[in-house]
Protein backbone atom coordinates (compact mmCIF):
# COMPACT_ATOMS: atom_id res chain seq x y z
CA UNK A 1 0.00 0.00 0.00
CA UNK A 2 2.71 2.45 0.97
CA UNK A 3 4.75 1.86 -2.20
CA UNK A 4 1.72 2.70 -4.35
CA UNK A 5 0.89 5.68 -2.12
CA UNK A 6 4.42 7.06 -2.48
CA UNK A 7 4.29 6.58 -6.25
CA UNK A 8 1.01 8.53 -6.29
CA UNK A 9 2.51 11.34 -4.21
CA UNK A 10 5.60 11.63 -6.40
CA UNK A 11 3.37 11.75 -9.48
CA UNK A 12 1.36 14.50 -7.78
CA UNK A 13 4.29 16.76 -6.85
CA UNK A 14 5.90 16.38 -10.29
CA UNK A 15 2.66 16.59 -12.35
CA UNK A 16 3.20 13.24 -14.06
CA UNK A 17 0.80 10.49 -15.04
CA UNK A 18 -0.09 8.30 -12.07
CA UNK A 19 0.09 4.60 -12.98
CA UNK A 20 0.82 5.85 -16.52
CA UNK A 21 -2.93 6.26 -17.00
CA UNK A 22 -4.16 9.26 -14.99
CA UNK A 23 -2.91 12.72 -15.91
CA UNK A 24 -2.05 15.19 -13.13
CA UNK A 25 -2.15 18.57 -14.86
CA UNK A 26 -0.06 20.68 -12.48
CA UNK A 27 2.28 20.10 -9.51
CA UNK A 28 0.35 19.59 -6.27
CA UNK A 29 1.32 20.28 -2.66
CA UNK A 30 1.15 17.30 -0.33
CA UNK A 31 1.43 16.60 3.40
CA UNK A 32 2.24 12.95 4.11
CA UNK A 33 1.75 11.76 7.70
CA UNK A 34 3.32 8.40 8.50
CA UNK A 35 2.25 6.38 11.51
CA UNK A 36 3.71 2.99 10.55
CA UNK A 37 6.83 1.65 8.84
CA UNK A 38 8.81 4.84 9.36
CA UNK A 39 12.12 2.96 9.63
CA UNK A 40 12.22 2.26 5.88
CA UNK A 41 10.35 5.36 4.78
CA UNK A 42 13.40 7.43 3.81
CA UNK A 43 14.71 4.67 1.52
CA UNK A 44 11.30 4.24 -0.12
CA UNK A 45 10.99 7.93 -0.91
CA UNK A 46 14.62 8.05 -2.09
CA UNK A 47 13.96 5.20 -4.53
CA UNK A 48 10.82 6.88 -5.90
CA UNK A 49 12.53 10.27 -6.15
CA UNK A 50 15.48 8.74 -8.01
CA UNK A 51 13.29 6.88 -10.50
CA UNK A 52 11.04 9.85 -11.26
CA UNK A 53 13.90 12.36 -11.30
CA UNK A 54 12.48 14.61 -8.59
CA UNK A 55 14.37 17.91 -8.46
CA UNK A 56 14.70 20.29 -5.53
CA UNK A 57 11.74 22.39 -6.63
CA UNK A 58 9.38 19.40 -6.85
CA UNK A 59 10.68 18.00 -3.54
CA UNK A 60 9.57 21.25 -1.92
CA UNK A 61 5.96 20.38 -2.77
CA UNK A 62 5.80 17.62 -0.15
CA UNK A 63 6.03 17.79 3.64
CA UNK A 64 6.66 14.50 5.45
CA UNK A 65 5.47 14.20 9.06
CA UNK A 66 6.58 11.24 11.17
CA UNK A 67 3.84 11.83 13.76
CA UNK A 68 0.41 11.03 12.42
CA UNK A 69 -2.30 13.40 13.74
CA UNK A 70 -5.03 11.72 15.77
CA UNK A 71 -8.53 11.73 14.31
CA UNK A 72 -10.45 10.35 17.30
CA UNK A 73 -9.39 12.69 20.13
CA UNK A 74 -10.03 16.44 20.09
CA UNK A 75 -8.15 17.10 23.36
CA UNK A 76 -4.82 15.48 22.55
CA UNK A 77 -2.05 17.91 21.54
CA UNK A 78 -1.41 15.59 18.62
CA UNK A 79 -4.97 15.77 17.33
CA UNK A 80 -5.91 16.70 13.79
CA UNK A 81 -7.38 19.94 15.12
CA UNK A 82 -4.03 21.01 16.57
CA UNK A 83 -2.27 19.81 13.42
CA UNK A 84 -4.48 21.96 11.19
CA UNK A 85 -4.03 25.01 13.44
CA UNK A 86 -0.25 24.62 13.31
CA UNK A 87 -0.29 24.40 9.52
CA UNK A 88 -2.43 27.52 9.25
CA UNK A 89 -0.18 29.48 11.62
CA UNK A 90 2.84 28.42 9.56
CA UNK A 91 1.11 29.69 6.42
CA UNK A 92 0.85 26.18 4.95
CA UNK A 93 -2.90 25.94 4.73
CA UNK A 94 -3.06 25.71 0.93
CA UNK A 95 -2.55 21.96 0.61
CA UNK A 96 -3.95 19.97 -2.27
CA UNK A 97 -3.65 16.57 -0.56
CA UNK A 98 -3.33 15.35 3.04
CA UNK A 99 -2.31 11.71 3.44
CA UNK A 100 -2.86 9.71 6.64
CA UNK A 101 -0.88 6.44 6.67
CA UNK A 102 -2.52 4.53 8.29
CA UNK A 103 -6.08 5.07 9.50
CA UNK A 104 -5.45 2.61 12.36
CA UNK A 105 -2.42 4.54 13.64
CA UNK A 106 -4.44 7.78 13.54
CA UNK A 107 -7.40 6.48 15.54
CA UNK A 108 -5.93 5.22 18.82
CA UNK A 109 -8.60 4.63 21.44
CA UNK A 110 -11.43 4.10 18.98
CA UNK A 111 -13.35 0.92 18.24
CA UNK A 112 -12.92 0.56 14.48
CA UNK A 113 -16.11 -1.51 14.27
CA UNK A 114 -18.20 1.14 16.01
CA UNK A 115 -20.34 3.31 13.75
CA UNK A 116 -20.41 5.95 16.50
CA UNK A 117 -16.60 6.10 16.72
CA UNK A 118 -16.34 6.10 12.94
CA UNK A 119 -18.62 9.13 12.89
CA UNK A 120 -16.23 10.99 15.22
CA UNK A 121 -13.28 10.13 12.98
CA UNK A 122 -15.09 11.16 9.81
CA UNK A 123 -16.07 14.47 11.41
CA UNK A 124 -12.37 15.17 12.10
CA UNK A 125 -11.45 14.29 8.51
CA UNK A 126 -14.11 16.63 7.13
CA UNK A 127 -12.80 19.39 9.41
CA UNK A 128 -9.29 19.03 7.98
CA UNK A 129 -10.68 18.91 4.45
CA UNK A 130 -12.72 22.06 4.99
CA UNK A 131 -10.08 24.10 6.84
CA UNK A 132 -7.19 23.20 4.55
CA UNK A 133 -9.20 23.09 1.34
CA UNK A 134 -7.66 19.77 0.37
CA UNK A 135 -8.48 16.17 -0.44
CA UNK A 136 -7.74 13.57 2.25
CA UNK A 137 -6.26 10.17 1.44
CA UNK A 138 -6.49 7.45 4.10
CA UNK A 139 -4.29 4.35 3.88
CA UNK A 140 -6.11 1.48 5.56
CA UNK A 141 -5.73 -2.25 6.20
CA UNK A 142 -7.78 -5.01 4.60
CA UNK A 143 -9.81 -7.42 6.71
CA UNK A 144 -8.59 -10.96 7.39
CA UNK A 145 -10.43 -12.49 4.47
CA UNK A 146 -9.16 -9.83 2.09
CA UNK A 147 -12.68 -9.08 0.90
CA UNK A 148 -12.65 -5.42 1.92
CA UNK A 149 -11.39 -2.93 4.47
CA UNK A 150 -11.41 -3.39 8.24
CA UNK A 151 -13.90 -1.66 10.49
CA UNK A 152 -17.27 0.00 10.24
CA UNK A 153 -19.09 0.21 6.92
CA UNK A 154 -19.51 3.93 7.66
CA UNK A 155 -16.00 4.50 6.30
CA UNK A 156 -16.84 3.00 2.91
CA UNK A 157 -20.06 4.96 2.75
CA UNK A 158 -18.24 8.26 3.33
CA UNK A 159 -15.46 7.74 0.77
CA UNK A 160 -15.53 9.18 -2.75
CA UNK A 161 -12.95 6.74 -4.13
CA UNK A 162 -11.64 3.44 -2.76
CA UNK A 163 -8.58 1.72 -4.24
CA UNK A 164 -7.58 -1.81 -3.21
CA UNK A 165 -4.12 -3.31 -3.48
CA UNK A 166 -4.23 -7.09 -3.91
CA UNK A 167 -1.94 -9.98 -4.84
CA UNK A 168 1.59 -11.10 -4.09
CA UNK A 169 4.99 -10.93 -5.73
CA UNK A 170 4.82 -10.05 -9.42
CA UNK A 171 1.05 -10.52 -9.57
CA UNK A 172 -0.16 -7.39 -7.82
CA UNK A 173 -3.02 -5.18 -8.93
CA UNK A 174 -4.61 -1.88 -7.96
CA UNK A 175 -8.39 -2.20 -8.12
CA UNK A 176 -11.00 0.54 -7.90
CA UNK A 177 -13.82 -0.79 -5.71
CA UNK A 178 -15.66 2.54 -5.47
CA UNK A 179 -15.87 5.61 -7.69
CA UNK A 180 -18.62 7.87 -6.43
CA UNK A 181 -18.91 10.12 -9.47
CA UNK A 182 -17.91 7.77 -12.26
CA UNK A 183 -17.33 4.21 -13.40
CA UNK A 184 -14.50 2.28 -11.68
CA UNK A 185 -11.46 1.77 -13.90
CA UNK A 186 -10.20 -1.69 -14.75
CA UNK A 187 -7.59 -3.27 -12.43
CA UNK A 188 -4.04 -2.11 -13.17
CA UNK A 189 -1.20 -4.59 -12.68
CA UNK A 190 2.12 -3.63 -11.12
CA UNK A 191 5.27 -5.11 -9.65
CA UNK A 192 8.02 -3.87 -7.35
CA UNK A 193 11.54 -3.59 -8.73
CA UNK A 194 14.75 -2.82 -6.85
CA UNK A 195 15.87 0.82 -6.83
CA UNK A 196 18.56 2.40 -4.66
CA UNK A 197 18.32 0.66 -1.24
CA UNK A 198 14.61 -0.04 -1.58
CA UNK A 199 12.12 -0.60 -4.41
CA UNK A 200 9.76 1.35 -6.64
CA UNK A 201 6.54 0.56 -8.47
CA UNK A 202 6.62 -0.62 -12.08
CA UNK A 203 3.18 -0.26 -13.68
CA UNK A 204 2.39 -3.04 -16.14
CA UNK A 205 -0.88 -1.69 -17.55
CA UNK A 206 -4.46 -2.89 -17.25
CA UNK A 207 -4.44 -6.39 -15.79
CA UNK A 208 -6.82 -7.86 -18.36
CA UNK A 209 -4.49 -6.78 -21.17
CA UNK A 210 -1.20 -7.41 -19.41
CA UNK A 211 0.67 -9.99 -21.50
CA UNK A 212 4.14 -8.53 -21.04
CA UNK A 213 4.52 -8.34 -17.28
CA UNK A 214 7.29 -10.92 -16.91
CA UNK A 215 10.85 -9.73 -17.18
CA UNK A 216 11.62 -11.78 -20.29
CA UNK A 217 8.59 -10.41 -22.10
CA UNK A 218 9.50 -6.87 -20.99
CA UNK A 219 12.95 -7.25 -22.55
CA UNK A 220 11.38 -8.46 -25.79
CA UNK A 221 8.91 -5.58 -25.78
CA UNK A 222 11.71 -3.06 -25.21
CA UNK A 223 13.61 -4.43 -28.21
CA UNK A 224 10.42 -4.30 -30.28
CA UNK A 225 10.02 -0.63 -29.29
CA UNK A 226 13.59 0.18 -30.33
CA UNK A 227 12.99 -1.53 -33.69
CA UNK A 228 9.73 0.36 -34.21
CA UNK A 229 11.30 3.71 -33.30
CA UNK A 230 14.22 3.05 -35.65
CA UNK A 231 11.80 2.60 -38.56
CA UNK A 232 10.70 6.22 -38.17
CA UNK A 233 14.20 7.64 -38.50
CA UNK A 234 14.40 11.39 -37.91
CA UNK A 235 10.65 11.84 -37.82
CA UNK A 236 10.05 10.37 -34.38
CA UNK A 237 6.97 8.51 -33.20
CA UNK A 238 4.49 8.95 -30.35
CA UNK A 239 3.68 6.46 -27.59
CA UNK A 240 0.20 5.52 -28.84
CA UNK A 241 1.28 4.07 -32.22
CA UNK A 242 4.21 2.42 -30.45
CA UNK A 243 1.78 0.71 -28.08
CA UNK A 244 -0.20 -0.48 -31.10
CA UNK A 245 2.98 -1.73 -32.73
CA UNK A 246 3.84 -4.03 -29.81
CA UNK A 247 0.23 -4.90 -28.94
CA UNK A 248 0.30 -3.43 -25.42
CA UNK A 249 -1.50 -0.73 -23.46
CA UNK A 250 -0.29 2.85 -23.68
CA UNK A 251 0.47 2.90 -19.94
CA UNK A 252 2.65 -0.22 -20.12
CA UNK A 253 4.41 1.11 -23.22
CA UNK A 254 5.10 4.50 -21.61
CA UNK A 255 6.72 2.75 -18.65
CA UNK A 256 9.04 0.83 -20.95
CA UNK A 257 9.83 3.98 -22.92
CA UNK A 258 10.77 5.79 -19.71
CA UNK A 259 13.28 3.03 -18.91
CA UNK A 260 14.67 3.13 -22.46
CA UNK A 261 15.16 6.90 -22.32
CA UNK A 262 16.90 6.70 -18.93
CA UNK A 263 19.23 3.97 -20.18
CA UNK A 264 20.08 5.98 -23.30
CA UNK A 265 18.66 3.36 -25.65
CA UNK A 266 16.42 6.00 -27.20
CA UNK A 267 15.70 9.71 -26.80
CA UNK A 268 12.57 11.80 -26.64
CA UNK A 269 11.63 15.38 -27.43
CA UNK A 270 8.49 17.41 -27.81
CA UNK A 271 7.08 17.58 -31.31
CA UNK A 272 7.65 21.33 -31.07
CA UNK A 273 10.30 22.17 -28.48
CA UNK A 274 9.32 25.83 -28.50
CA UNK A 275 6.02 24.97 -26.81
CA UNK A 276 4.96 23.19 -23.62
CA UNK A 277 3.70 19.63 -23.56
CA UNK A 278 0.03 19.18 -24.45
CA UNK A 279 -2.16 16.66 -26.23
CA UNK A 280 -1.40 18.60 -29.42
CA UNK A 281 2.31 18.76 -28.67
CA UNK A 282 3.21 15.29 -27.32
CA UNK A 283 6.52 13.56 -26.75
CA UNK A 284 8.01 11.75 -29.74
CA UNK A 285 10.70 9.09 -29.49
CA UNK A 286 13.86 8.74 -31.61
CA UNK A 287 16.87 6.46 -31.66
CA UNK A 288 19.39 9.30 -31.71
CA UNK A 289 20.01 12.39 -29.60
CA UNK A 290 17.03 14.78 -29.72
CA UNK A 291 17.29 17.97 -31.74
CA UNK A 292 15.93 21.35 -30.73
CA UNK A 293 13.55 21.95 -33.60
CA UNK A 294 10.04 20.78 -34.48
CA UNK A 295 9.78 17.27 -35.89
CA UNK A 296 7.08 15.67 -37.99
CA UNK A 297 5.29 12.64 -36.61
CA UNK A 298 4.94 9.60 -38.82
CA UNK A 299 2.79 6.67 -37.76
CA UNK A 300 3.84 3.08 -38.33
CA UNK A 301 0.43 2.46 -39.82
CA UNK A 302 1.46 4.57 -42.82
CA UNK A 303 4.42 2.36 -43.66
Buried (B, 14 or more C-beta within 10 A) or exposed (E): BBBBBBBBBBBBBBBBBBBBBEEBEEBBBBBBBBBBEEEEBEBBBBBBBEBBEBEEEBEEBBBBBEEBBBBBBBEBEBBBBBBBEEBEEEEEBEBBBBBBBBBBBBBBEBEBEBEEBBEBBBEBBEBBBEBBEBBBBBBBBBEEEEEEBBBBEBBBEBBEBBBBBEBEEBBBBBBBBEEEEEEEBBBBBBBBBEBBEBBBBBBBBBBEBBBBBEEEBBEEBBEBBBEBBEEBEEEBBBBEBBBBBBEBBBBBBBBBBBBBBEEEBBBBBBBBBEEEEEEEBBBBBBBEEBEEEEBEEBBBEEE
